[in-house]
Amino acid sequence: MGIVNYIKESYKELTQEVTWISLEEAQKQTILVVVFTVIFSLAVFITDKTIQTMLDNLYRLFI
């Protein structure tokens, strides 16, 4: 009966004891994560392209 008791207690905790954020707050946090992800991706892309260009120019000097 251990697993059944665990499931019952988990359900009770999730429905009665956990404080959930509002839908508005969840949407704001989701937008924040999306914006941060886009900015971080652009920063990584720009850094990658810069290093690639520098290495291409360096290799051309020795070929």
N, C-alpha and C positions, 0 to 999 in steps of 0.2 A: 504494500500500500504506500510505499515511500514516494513513488513517482506521481501517484494520484494526489497525494497530499501536497507535494511540491507544486503541481499545476494549480490546485485550488488556492494555495497561499500566494502564488505569483499573480494569479488573476485578481485576487482581492487587493493585493498591494498596488497593482497597476490601475485599478478602477477606483480605489478609495484613498490611497495614501500618497500617490504621486501627484505633484502639482504640474499640470501641463501648461505650456505657453498658449497664448491665444493664436487664432488663425492669422490675424494681422501681424503679430510678432514673428510667426513662422515665415510669412511671406517676406517681411523685411529682412530677416536673416538669410533667406534663400537668395534674394536679390543681392545682398552684400557678398555672399559667397560667389555668385556668378560674376559680379563685377571684379572682385579680387582675382578670380581665376582667369578672366580675360586679360587683365592688366599684367598678371604674372606670366601668362603665356606670351604676350607681346614682348615683355622684357627678355624672356628666354630666347625668343625668335630673333630679336634684334642683336642680342649678344652672340648667338650662334652665327648669324650672317656676318657680323663684324669680324669675329675670329676666323671664319672661313675665308673672307676676303683678305685678311692679313696673311694667312698661311698661303693662299694662292699667290699673292704678290711675293712672298718670301721664296716660295718654290721656283717661281719664274726667274729669280735672280741667279739660282744655281743650275738651271737647266740650259 
